[in-house]
Amino acid sequence: MECELMPKRSWFDSHPRRIPLAVICAASLLQVCVAQTAKDAETVKSILRVSEAEQVEFVKSVLEQHFPENEGDRFSLLLVNRSALVVPLIESKIETELGSASRSERFIDLASAMIAYAGDEHSVRAISKLIRIDERRFGTFIGRTLDNAGKWRNPFGVAYQALDLGDGTVAGYTTMWAEAALTSDRMQRVWAEAMLDRYGKVVPSETEWVQDPIASRLKDRASPELRQSIVRFAAEAQSTRERR
């Protein structure tokens, strides 16, 4: 049975600010196998089959209504599968809300968390725009975006995309995330796979390693021990790919 991203139940509870955003996202947006009736499942997935103009109209309607509960499933599915379309619309609405005298903090919190939940380059670009408005409020969403990226793709691939933006502030938060992530062997393996994809070989040259957007920003430009681990994990990844 095909798995789809479906919300567990609804948007925020009536007191959203009492619950950490990470917990809210994990509780309200879960990747589960479709357990609804075939008719209900098809109704939800139908949003992926309508025209782009209709999808835009749908997203704008949901945002204007500040995330009505009955549209949670369809909106979440569209967010993850059409992030290039949905994320910029969410970011634009957040900017509008931030400029409103009667702005909804609940809406801004939820909308920001949903941008980060998509976990891709479009999320990073949107968060970078919000950081320029209020770094204190939105800066941590870079790390959340990269954490969420692991649900859908290689998070270090997204980290490279974040660094490619050439934004010093975004680079700082991305490097902070990488420093913390690389303390685990599991994440070192993930980075090794991203490097294998980026350079097309197990061992990046000395020049490539020194100039690598992530490695060059790590403390002490990454230790020899870390490089040895990355090379070993990349070799294992390449061997696994060759056997497929």
C-alpha positions as semicolon CSV with decimal commas, in nm:
position;residue;x (nm);y (nm);z (nm)
1;M;0,000;0,000;0,000
2;E;0,133;0,343;-0,089
3;C;0,233;0,562;0,202
4;E;0,133;0,926;0,208
5;L;0,205;1,213;0,441
6;M;-0,107;1,259;0,649
7;P;-0,173;1,472;0,960
8;K;-0,242;1,273;1,272
9;R;-0,554;1,468;1,356
10;S;-0,565;1,848;1,324
11;W;-0,381;2,178;1,340
12;F;-0,265;2,327;1,671
13;D;-0,465;2,257;1,984
14;S;-0,641;2,552;2,141
15;H;-0,327;2,648;2,339
16;P;-0,044;2,607;2,085
17;R;0,221;2,817;2,254
18;R;0,231;2,581;2,551
19;I;0,372;2,302;2,334
20;P;0,715;2,309;2,162
21;L;0,681;2,353;1,786
22;A;0,887;2,041;1,717
23;V;0,639;1,835;1,921
24;I;0,343;1,996;1,747
25;C;0,483;1,918;1,402
26;A;0,566;1,561;1,496
27;A;0,219;1,510;1,639
28;S;0,019;1,680;1,366
29;L;0,211;1,579;1,051
30;L;0,306;1,213;1,034
31;Q;0,403;0,988;0,745
32;V;0,159;0,701;0,771
33;C;0,011;0,444;0,538
34;V;-0,335;0,543;0,427
35;A;-0,575;0,400;0,684
36;Q;-0,882;0,584;0,562
37;T;-1,139;0,439;0,329
38;A;-1,041;0,433;-0,037
39;K;-1,286;0,712;-0,103
40;D;-1,145;0,937;0,169
41;A;-0,787;0,867;0,059
42;E;-0,867;0,956;-0,299
43;T;-1,035;1,278;-0,186
44;V;-0,720;1,382;-0,002
45;K;-0,485;1,287;-0,286
46;S;-0,701;1,456;-0,546
47;I;-0,534;1,789;-0,457
48;L;-0,222;1,661;-0,633
49;R;-0,412;1,608;-0,957
50;V;-0,581;1,945;-1,001
51;S;-0,424;2,228;-1,200
52;E;-0,154;2,449;-1,053
53;A;-0,393;2,744;-1,057
54;E;-0,641;2,545;-0,849
55;Q;-0,367;2,442;-0,608
56;V;-0,265;2,804;-0,563
57;E;-0,625;2,902;-0,499
58;F;-0,657;2,622;-0,244
59;V;-0,339;2,721;-0,058
60;K;-0,437;3,086;-0,045
61;S;-0,780;2,995;0,086
62;V;-0,633;2,780;0,364
63;L;-0,388;3,054;0,460
64;E;-0,657;3,322;0,462
65;Q;-0,861;3,105;0,697
66;H;-0,555;3,044;0,918
67;F;-0,551;2,668;0,861
68;P;-0,905;2,537;0,899
69;E;-0,904;2,194;1,059
70;N;-1,097;2,021;0,781
71;E;-0,826;2,099;0,523
72;G;-0,530;1,973;0,723
73;D;-0,476;1,648;0,534
74;R;-0,491;1,794;0,185
75;F;-0,276;2,093;0,274
76;S;-0,009;1,877;0,437
77;L;0,004;1,643;0,140
78;L;0,037;1,932;-0,104
79;L;0,303;2,099;0,112
80;V;0,539;1,804;0,098
81;N;0,474;1,706;-0,263
82;R;0,460;2,057;-0,414
83;S;0,684;2,258;-0,184
84;A;0,810;2,478;-0,467
85;L;0,454;2,604;-0,504
86;V;0,332;2,603;-0,144
87;V;0,630;2,725;0,059
88;P;0,667;3,067;-0,112
89;L;0,295;3,130;-0,060
90;I;0,325;3,051;0,310
91;E;0,630;3,274;0,347
92;S;0,455;3,563;0,173
93;K;0,153;3,526;0,401
94;I;0,379;3,527;0,708
95;E;0,533;3,855;0,594
96;T;0,185;4,001;0,554
97;E;0,085;3,877;0,898
98;L;0,399;4,019;1,057
99;G;0,303;4,361;0,924
100;S;-0,051;4,342;1,060
101;A;-0,146;4,537;1,372
102;S;-0,368;4,246;1,477
103;R;-0,136;3,967;1,372
104;S;-0,189;3,612;1,488
105;E;0,116;3,472;1,667
106;R;-0,041;3,128;1,649
107;F;-0,062;3,149;1,273
108;I;0,296;3,274;1,237
109;D;0,428;2,994;1,459
110;L;0,239;2,721;1,275
111;A;0,311;2,858;0,929
112;S;0,684;2,886;1,005
113;A;0,694;2,532;1,139
114;M;0,524;2,404;0,826
115;I;0,779;2,574;0,603
116;A;1,052;2,398;0,797
117;Y;0,862;2,069;0,782
118;A;0,896;2,052;0,403
119;G;1,271;2,022;0,468
120;D;1,412;2,125;0,132
121;E;1,583;2,408;-0,057
122;H;1,255;2,596;-0,086
123;S;1,221;2,586;0,292
124;V;1,573;2,721;0,334
125;R;1,511;3,006;0,090
126;A;1,188;3,101;0,264
127;I;1,341;3,091;0,611
128;S;1,634;3,302;0,491
129;K;1,385;3,573;0,390
130;L;1,218;3,559;0,730
131;I;1,554;3,575;0,907
132;R;1,620;3,909;0,739
133;I;1,303;4,036;0,907
134;D;1,355;3,884;1,252
135;E;1,660;3,663;1,308
136;R;1,583;3,601;1,674
137;R;1,244;3,456;1,589
138;F;1,324;3,265;1,273
139;G;1,695;3,178;1,290
140;T;1,644;2,841;1,458
141;F;1,417;2,729;1,176
142;I;1,724;2,659;0,962
143;G;1,819;2,378;1,198
144;R;1,460;2,255;1,210
145;T;1,447;2,251;0,831
146;L;1,763;2,040;0,816
147;D;1,633;1,805;1,085
148;N;1,311;1,758;0,890
149;A;1,501;1,711;0,564
150;G;1,611;1,373;0,694
151;K;1,252;1,250;0,666
152;W;1,248;1,301;0,291
153;R;1,605;1,327;0,158
154;N;1,971;1,359;0,257
155;P;1,982;1,657;0,496
156;F;2,342;1,737;0,404
157;G;2,231;1,782;0,046
158;V;1,996;2,051;0,173
159;A;2,275;2,192;0,390
160;Y;2,489;2,236;0,078
161;Q;2,197;2,416;-0,087
162;A;2,166;2,643;0,217
163;L;2,535;2,731;0,200
164;D;2,510;2,792;-0,174
165;L;2,277;3,085;-0,099
166;G;2,581;3,287;0,004
167;D;2,399;3,426;0,309
168;G;2,635;3,458;0,605
169;T;2,361;3,429;0,865
170;V;2,211;3,119;0,705
171;A;2,561;2,973;0,676
172;G;2,616;3,027;1,046
173;Y;2,301;2,839;1,146
174;T;2,376;2,566;0,892
175;T;2,728;2,520;1,026
176;M;2,595;2,509;1,381
177;W;2,358;2,231;1,278
178;A;2,634;2,039;1,099
179;E;2,870;2,063;1,397
180;A;2,606;1,911;1,624
181;A;2,489;1,650;1,373
182;L;2,838;1,519;1,296
183;T;2,898;1,407;1,653
184;S;2,714;1,085;1,563
185;D;2,839;0,805;1,338
186;R;2,497;0,783;1,176
187;M;2,508;1,142;1,056
188;Q;2,870;1,103;0,945
189;R;2,747;0,822;0,721
190;V;2,476;1,050;0,584
191;W;2,731;1,323;0,509
192;A;2,958;1,067;0,341
193;E;2,673;0,971;0,109
194;A;2,607;1,338;0,031
195;M;2,976;1,386;-0,049
196;L;2,970;1,079;-0,271
197;D;2,678;1,232;-0,460
198;R;2,846;1,573;-0,478
199;Y;3,192;1,467;-0,593
200;G;3,115;1,136;-0,760
201;K;3,398;0,956;-0,584
202;V;3,489;0,814;-0,247
203;V;3,786;1,034;-0,169
204;P;3,755;1,407;-0,244
205;S;4,093;1,555;-0,331
206;E;4,275;1,763;-0,071
207;T;4,167;2,076;-0,254
208;E;3,803;1,963;-0,267
209;W;3,806;1,876;0,103
210;V;3,960;2,208;0,205
211;Q;3,716;2,400;-0,015
212;D;3,410;2,191;0,063
213;P;3,134;2,428;0,185
214;I;3,069;2,220;0,496
215;A;3,414;2,085;0,580
216;S;3,578;2,426;0,539
217;R;3,342;2,575;0,799
218;L;3,384;2,311;1,068
219;K;3,607;2,383;1,365
220;D;3,971;2,332;1,270
221;R;3,845;2,264;0,916
222;A;3,740;1,917;1,030
223;S;3,979;1,686;1,208
224;P;4,183;1,418;1,028
225;E;3,985;1,159;1,226
226;L;3,659;1,293;1,091
227;R;3,789;1,292;0,736
228;Q;3,904;0,931;0,775
229;S;3,558;0,836;0,899
230;I;3,388;1,012;0,609
231;V;3,616;0,840;0,355
232;R;3,546;0,501;0,514
233;F;3,170;0,555;0,521
234;A;3,173;0,683;0,162
235;A;3,360;0,372;0,049
236;E;3,102;0,153;0,222
237;A;2,820;0,350;0,059
238;Q;2,976;0,318;-0,283
239;S;3,026;-0,055;-0,235
240;T;2,660;-0,093;-0,138
241;R;2,547;0,102;-0,446
242;E;2,762;-0,110;-0,675
243;R;2,602;-0,429;-0,545
244;R;2,252;-0,308;-0,627
